[in-house]
Amino acid sequence: MNRRKWKVSEEILRLFQSIGRASLIYDIQDSHSGNMAIRVKGEADEDQIIITSSGSQKGDLEPDQICFLSATDTDYGYYKASSETDIHQRILNIEGVRASIHAHTKDLAIVTFDDADKPNKPADFVPIDPLGWYHLGGHIHVDWVAVPSGSPEMAEIIPKRLADHPVTVIQTHGTFARGQTLKEAFFLQCLANNAGAVVRTARKLGIDVEALRERLKAGPDSFFAYPPDPYAVASDEVNEFPEETEILREFHKAGGRIFESRLSPFHTGSMSVRGVNYLLYAPKASMPREVGGPLLKVSLRSNPSDSPELALHKTIYAGTDFQTVMHCYLPEAEAHSHFRYPGEEAPHDRIVPIDAEGSFLYLVIPVVPPKVDKDTLIRLLHEYKVVVVRGGGVWAVGHQSLSEVLHHPSSLREICLYRIGAFERGLDLRKMEPKKAKKW
C-alpha cells in the first residue's frame, strides 16, 4: 500500500495527543500503559484502523507512534501497532463502534480485585453513583483470564462484552471501553474509574456498599436525583458567544481546572453565567484545556424541552440573584453523602470541616436527599453557597465569576479528603469538628 496514505493528519494527531495527555492527567494511564484506536475511511474509501504503537507514551505521542492498519488484517511488525491490536480490531467491528480505549483505571481495578482461587468468575461491578449507574448500564462485567495481556482469551471475551455494554474489565489488567468517537470512549473510561473511586471511598468511610446496592437495584429513581444528560458525540466545537472573550477565558480556565482537579469526570457536570435575559452555558463542564466542549447561549426562560440539568440552572437563577452556577460530580462528596456516624441509622445531613481552611470558609456543608425540593435547595444555596445532593452531585453558586464558584467544589474536595483520612486512621470525627457546627 502507498506509504503516503499512512501519514497521520494534523486533526487525528491532535485528537490522539490531547486524549492521551488527558488520560495521563486523570491518572487512568501510567507513562506508557494502555492504547487507543479509531476506525476511519481511507483515501480509497476503505476502512482503516488507526491505533497507538506498542509501548508509546500516550501523554507524549509522536506522529510515528500512531499506526495505520487494515480493518481486516493486522500486522504486529512493520507498523509497530499495539500488541492488543486484534482486540481493538474486533471491538471496532461492532456495529456503530468507531473508537476504543484500553486504560489502567486504578480505582476500578482495585475495587474489582479478589483473592479467590483461580480460575473463577469475579462478580460484576455495580456503581452506586448516578454517572456510573446510568451511563454504564447498571453494572460492569469483570472477567478473569489466565493471560491478562493481549491473549486470545481476551480477544474472545472483550468484544462479546462490549457488544452489549459500553465498558468491561479484565481483572488485574484494566478497562476496555468503546464509543462512536474517541472522546466518548474516554468519557466512559473516566466514568468507570470515577464509579470505582466512589465505591472505594465509601468503603474507606465504613459505608455498607452492598446494602446501598440493594436499595439502588430496588429503586434507582428514588436513589438518584435524576438521570444525567445523555452523552452528546457532536457539537463540541460549538461556541455561541465568541465575542465574550473575557468570559470565554473564564469558562476554559474553570473547565480545565474541574477536570485536572478531579472535581468531575471528563465532559460531566455543567456551569453557567447569567446574562440579562440569557445564560451562557457549558453542558460538559469538565473540559481538558486541549479538548474543550460546547459553549451555548440559551434563554433564561424555562422551556419544556430543557433537560433536568439545564432546568435546574434556570430555576436557581429565577429564584435568586446569583450570577454563576456550577454542578460537579465529586466522587469524595458522593461517597461522603452516605456517611453515618457510628451508632446512627441514617446518613448525616452535613459535612463538617475538620481542617483550618475548611472551617474558616464553611460552618458546615449541607447534604440533602436526592429528591430535595427546589425551594429548599435554593434556600441552602443562599445560606451556604454549596450543597451536596445525595445521588445528584454538588451544586455551588456565586455572585461574581466562575472562579468564585469554582472555589466551592474545590474546597469541598479537600474537606472530604481530610475527613476520609482522619476516619481511616480511626480518629473520632465528632471530637475534631468545631462545636459551633452543631448549631448550623
C-alpha positions, -999 to +999 in steps of 0.1 A: +000+000+000+012+035-008+032+049+023+016+083+016-017+070+030-001+062+064+009+098+072-012+109+102-033+141+096-029+170+120-065+166+131-061+130+141-027+136+157-041+164+178-070+142+189-048+113+199-023+136+217-050+155+236-068+124+248-035+108+256-024+137+277-059+139+294-057+102+303-023+108+320-036+139+339-067+120+350-044+092+362-060+063+342-027+055+325+009+054+335+035+069+313+034+040+287+002+020+295-030+014+275-039+020+239-064+040+218-078+031+184-103+045+159-119+033+127-119+057+097-124+058+060-091+059+040-084+077+008-098+049-013-130+048+009-117+016+026-120+012+064-087+017+083-078+013+119-056+040+135-040+028+167-012+038+191+020+019+188+032-006+213+049+009+243+042+045+233+038+073+258+001+082+255+007+116+271+036+125+247+027+108+214+048+115+184+034+112+148+053+080+141+037+064+172+002+064+156-001+035+133-025+028+103-038-007+097-063-025+076-096-030+093-094-067+084-057-076+086-033-068+114+004-065+113+024-065+145+058-059+130+061-032+103+035-008+117+046-013+153+009-015+164-002-023+199+001-059+209-037-058+216-045-047+180-065-078+173-087-070+204-093-034+192-099-046+156-127-069+169-142-041+191-142-017+161-161-043+141-191-040+165-219-022+147-218+016+154-185+015+172-157+038+158-134+041+187-119+020+216-096+027+245-078+004+269-069+021+302-055+013+336-084+026+357-068+021+390-097+029+413-119+005+394-092-021+392-087-021+430-124-025+438-127-054+414-097-074+428-105-106+447-083-132+463-104-162+453-088-194+439-084-192+401-099-198+377-131-181+388-158-157+376-155-124+395-186-106+405-199-078+382-191-043+395-222-023+404-218+015+406-236+035+433-232+069+417-256+083+390-230+087+363-218+051+366-253+037+370-270+054+341-241+057+316-225+023+322-257+002+321-261-005+358-232-029+360-198-037+345-187-072+336-155-083+353-136-113+338-105-132+350-082-146+323-052-168+326-030-144+305-044-109+311-024-091+283-032-094+246-042-131+248-066-150+225-089-154+255-091-117+259-097-112+222-127-136+225-142-122+257-138-085+254-157-078+221-186-100+233-189-080+265-187-047+246-213-057+221-239-053+249-221-029+274-200+002+269-173-008+293-158-041+305-130-050+330-103-077+328-094-083+364-059-070+374-053-056+339-077-027+332-107-015+314-118-015+278-144+010+265-159+016+231-177+046+216-188+064+185-158+087+190-125+087+209-139+113+232-169+092+240-147+062+248-126+084+270-157+097+287-168+062+295-133+053+309-134+083+332-169+074+344-158+038+350-129+049+372-150+075+389-175+048+398-147+028+413-135+058+432-169+064+448-172+028+459-136+027+471-141+059+491-174+047+506-156+016+519-129+038+535-157+056+554-172+023+567-203+026+545-221-007+537-218-006+500-237-039+495-267-025+514-266+006+492-266-016+461-296-035+472-315-002+478-304+011+444-314-020+425-348-019+442-355+017+430-329+038+410-354+066+405-356+073+443-319+066+449-307+093+424-318+129+419-324+124+381-306+107+352-277+127+338-279+141+303-270+115+276-236+120+262-236+141+230-210+129+205-213+161+184-211+199+188-180+200+210-167+228+188-198+250+191-192+284+206-223+306+206-206+336+223-172+341+207-174+379+212-173+374+250-135+369+251-131+375+289-159+352+299-146+326+274-113+326+291-131+320+324-150+291+310-118+275+296-099+280+328-127+267+350-133+237+328-097+228+327-094+231+365-125+210+371-110+182+350-075+185+363-085+186+400-109+156+395-139+176+406-160+159+379-151+133+353-144+142+317-173+160+300-196+158+331-212+185+352-223+219+340-216+256+346-232+288+336-231+326+338-262+348+340-268+374+313-297+399+310-322+375+296-300+346+288-274+324+303-240+313+290-239+276+295-213+248+294-232+214+294-198+195+296-182+215+324-152+192+329-131+201+299-094+194+295-077+225+281-068+210+248-102+192+243-129+218+252-166+213+249-197+231+237-204+266+249-241+277+245-261+308+248-297+300+259-327+319+271-333+322+308-369+315+302-380+280+312-386+257+283-404+223+283-376+209+262-349+217+288-330+188+303-333+184+341-297+198+343-304+229+324-338+234+340-322+235+375-297+262+364-327+283+352-347+275+384-317+287+406-314+320+386-352+325+387-353+324+425-320+342+433-297+370+423-267+346+418-246+353+387-229+319+384-239+283+389-217+251+388-226+215+391-199+188+396-199+151+403-172+150+430-165+113+439-154+121+475-186+141+482-208+114+466-194+088+488-195+110+519-231+118+513-239+082+525-217+085+557-232+076+590-216+083+624-212+052+645-245+043+661-266+064+637-291+047+614-294+075+587-268+093+566-257+125+581-272+158+568-240+178+568-203+176+561-183+194+588-148+206+580-121+195+604-093+214+587-085+250+594-092+265+560-124+245+555-136+256+589-128+292+581-147+291+548-177+270+559-195+263+591-210+232+575-218+219+540-254+206+538-262+172+524-297+168+511-318+138+498-319+130+461-354+144+456-349+176+476-375+203+467-362+232+447-371+258+473-351+240+500-321+237+477-322+274+468-325+284+504-295+263+514-275+277+484-283+312+497-270+303+532-241+281+523-232+286+486-225+249+482-248+219+487-243+181+483-273+163+468-271+126+477-272+108+443-271+141+425-237+158+427-225+191+442-242+224+434-225+257+440-233+293+433-215+327+432-223+364+428-194+374+406-174+349+385-168+313+376-135+315+396-155+324+427-180+295+423-152+270+414-136+276+448-166+258+465-163+223+449-125+226+450-126+233+488-152+206+494-129+180+479-101+189+503-126+189+532-138+154+523-102+142+519-092+154+553-123+137+569-117+105+550-081+104+560-089+110+597-116+083+597-092+058+581-068+065+610-095+056+635-099+092+648-132+104+662-145+129+637-170+143+662-143+153+686-125+171+657-155+191+645-159+227+657-186+229+684-203+258+666-210+234+637-237+217+658-257+250+657-259+254+620 
